[in-house]
Amino acid sequence: LESLLFIDNPYSYGGGTIYGYVNYPDRVKVSLGTAWDDVSVKGEDIVKKVLEMKQKSINSFHYGPWVLYIPTDYETKMDEDYDVSGASMQTIRERILKISGINEVKVIDTLTANNVLLVQMTRDVVRLVRGMGIQNVQWKSEGNMVTNYKVMTIQVPQIRSSSNGKTGIIHAS
């Protein structure tokens, strides 16, 4: 389910298309600039970019709460000191979480490098459509000698926009 949300290519079948955060047509695109794991990027540069993303969301009439999704490559960068002089005594992650409305910074293994997402976590932006909840299925084969098991579910993310094409997904790349 996670890979569906963060895939680069939409999945189409039976006349329908399942989009992820990074390929949804109405998402707001922002230039990431220098990759955050570059040694020249400082904590204040990252916070400025996050604030820019938050403002883009507000400009699209989406006021939070938000989750900031980052790729695995940026995980250790988030734990560096925000202020290299040591005056602030906080990490970059802690500083980001002090921004009003940003509730979490989540590391996503399937999010490709140099992609950062700020997503408003409300049903009008994204919801999980559940056709069938998680179920265990068991059956016998080979003359009742072997018991087989499968876990099945039918669930897809549905990313949504308002009638004027505004969404709460900000994609920096």
C-alpha positions as CSV (number, residue, x, y, z in Angstrom):
1,L,0.0,0.0,0.0
2,E,2.9,2.3,0.8
3,S,4.5,1.8,-2.6
4,L,1.2,2.8,-4.3
5,L,1.4,6.2,-2.5
6,F,5.0,6.9,-3.5
7,I,5.4,5.4,-6.9
8,D,6.6,7.5,-9.9
9,N,4.3,5.8,-12.4
10,P,0.6,5.8,-12.1
11,Y,-1.1,2.4,-12.2
12,S,-3.9,2.0,-14.7
13,Y,-6.3,-0.9,-15.1
14,G,-9.9,-1.3,-16.3
15,G,-10.2,2.4,-17.4
16,G,-9.2,3.8,-14.0
17,T,-5.9,5.2,-12.8
18,I,-4.4,5.1,-9.3
19,Y,-2.0,8.0,-8.8
20,G,0.6,8.4,-6.1
21,Y,1.7,11.6,-4.4
22,V,4.7,12.1,-6.8
23,N,2.7,11.8,-10.0
24,Y,-0.8,13.2,-9.1
25,P,-1.6,15.7,-11.9
26,D,-2.9,18.5,-9.6
27,R,-0.1,18.4,-7.0
28,V,1.8,21.7,-6.5
29,K,5.4,21.4,-7.7
30,V,8.2,23.3,-6.1
31,S,11.9,23.2,-7.0
32,L,13.9,21.5,-4.3
33,G,17.1,23.2,-5.3
34,T,20.2,21.6,-3.9
35,A,19.7,18.1,-2.5
36,W,19.3,18.2,1.3
37,D,21.9,15.6,1.9
38,D,24.6,17.9,0.3
39,V,27.1,19.1,2.8
40,S,26.5,22.7,1.7
41,V,22.8,22.6,2.7
42,K,22.2,24.1,6.2
43,G,19.3,23.6,8.6
44,E,18.0,27.0,7.9
45,D,17.9,26.2,4.1
46,I,15.8,23.2,4.8
47,V,13.4,25.0,7.1
48,K,13.0,27.8,4.5
49,K,12.0,25.3,1.9
50,V,9.5,23.6,4.3
51,L,8.0,27.0,5.0
52,E,7.8,27.7,1.3
53,M,6.0,24.4,0.8
54,K,3.6,25.2,3.7
55,Q,2.8,28.6,2.1
56,K,2.1,26.9,-1.2
57,S,-0.4,24.6,0.5
58,I,-2.0,27.6,2.2
59,N,-2.2,29.4,-1.1
60,S,-4.1,26.3,-2.4
61,F,-6.6,26.7,0.5
62,H,-5.2,23.8,2.5
63,Y,-4.3,24.8,6.1
64,G,-3.0,21.5,7.6
65,P,-2.3,19.4,9.5
66,W,0.6,18.3,7.4
67,V,3.1,15.4,7.3
68,L,6.5,16.0,5.7
69,Y,7.7,12.9,3.8
70,I,11.4,12.6,3.0
71,P,13.5,9.9,1.3
72,T,15.8,7.6,3.3
73,D,18.8,9.6,2.0
74,Y,17.7,12.6,4.2
75,E,17.1,10.7,7.4
76,T,20.5,11.4,9.0
77,K,20.5,15.0,7.8
78,M,17.4,15.6,9.9
79,D,19.4,14.7,13.0
80,E,22.1,17.2,12.4
81,D,22.3,20.3,14.5
82,Y,19.9,23.0,13.1
83,D,22.5,25.7,13.9
84,V,26.1,24.7,13.2
85,S,27.3,27.1,15.9
86,G,25.4,25.0,18.5
87,A,23.4,28.0,19.8
88,S,20.0,26.5,19.1
89,M,20.5,23.1,20.8
90,Q,18.0,21.4,18.4
91,T,18.2,19.1,15.4
92,I,16.8,20.1,12.0
93,R,13.9,17.6,12.6
94,E,13.0,19.3,15.9
95,R,13.1,22.7,14.3
96,I,10.7,21.5,11.5
97,L,8.3,20.0,14.0
98,K,8.1,23.4,15.7
99,I,6.5,24.8,12.6
100,S,2.8,25.2,13.3
101,G,0.7,22.5,11.7
102,I,3.5,20.1,10.8
103,N,2.8,17.0,12.9
104,E,5.4,14.5,11.6
105,V,8.5,14.0,9.5
106,K,8.3,10.5,8.0
107,V,11.0,8.7,6.2
108,I,9.7,6.7,3.3
109,D,11.9,3.9,1.9
110,T,10.1,3.8,-1.5
111,L,10.3,7.6,-2.0
112,T,13.0,8.2,-4.6
113,A,16.0,10.5,-3.9
114,N,15.5,14.2,-4.0
115,N,11.8,14.2,-3.6
116,V,10.1,15.8,-0.6
117,L,6.4,15.9,0.0
118,L,4.3,18.0,2.3
119,V,0.8,16.5,2.5
120,Q,-2.3,17.8,4.3
121,M,-3.6,14.8,6.1
122,T,-7.3,15.2,5.7
123,R,-10.0,13.2,3.8
124,D,-10.4,15.9,1.2
125,V,-6.8,15.4,0.1
126,V,-6.2,11.6,0.5
127,R,-8.2,8.7,1.8
128,L,-7.9,4.9,1.7
129,V,-10.6,3.2,-0.3
130,R,-11.1,-0.2,1.1
131,G,-12.9,-2.7,-1.1
132,M,-12.0,-5.6,1.2
133,G,-10.3,-5.5,4.5
134,I,-7.3,-7.7,5.3
135,Q,-8.4,-11.3,5.4
136,N,-6.6,-14.6,5.9
137,V,-7.5,-17.3,3.5
138,Q,-6.8,-21.0,4.1
139,W,-7.2,-24.0,1.9
140,K,-6.1,-27.6,1.6
141,S,-4.3,-29.2,-1.3
142,E,-2.6,-32.4,-2.2
143,G,-5.3,-34.6,-0.7
144,N,-5.7,-32.5,2.4
145,M,-2.0,-33.1,3.2
146,V,-0.8,-29.4,2.7
147,T,-2.4,-26.4,4.2
148,N,-2.0,-23.2,2.2
149,Y,-2.4,-19.6,3.4
150,K,-2.8,-16.2,1.8
151,V,-3.4,-12.8,3.1
152,M,-5.7,-10.7,0.8
153,T,-6.9,-7.2,0.7
154,I,-8.3,-4.7,-1.8
155,Q,-7.3,-1.2,-0.8
156,V,-6.1,1.7,-2.9
157,P,-5.2,5.3,-2.1
158,Q,-7.5,8.0,-3.5
159,I,-5.9,11.3,-3.9
160,R,-8.3,14.2,-4.3
161,S,-8.6,17.8,-5.5
162,S,-11.2,20.4,-5.0
163,S,-13.5,21.3,-7.9
164,N,-11.0,24.0,-8.9
165,G,-8.1,21.6,-9.1
166,K,-6.5,22.6,-5.8
167,T,-4.9,19.9,-3.6
168,G,-3.0,19.8,-0.4
169,I,0.0,17.9,-1.9
170,I,3.2,19.9,-2.3
171,H,6.0,18.1,-4.1
172,A,9.5,19.5,-4.1
173,S,11.9,17.8,-6.5
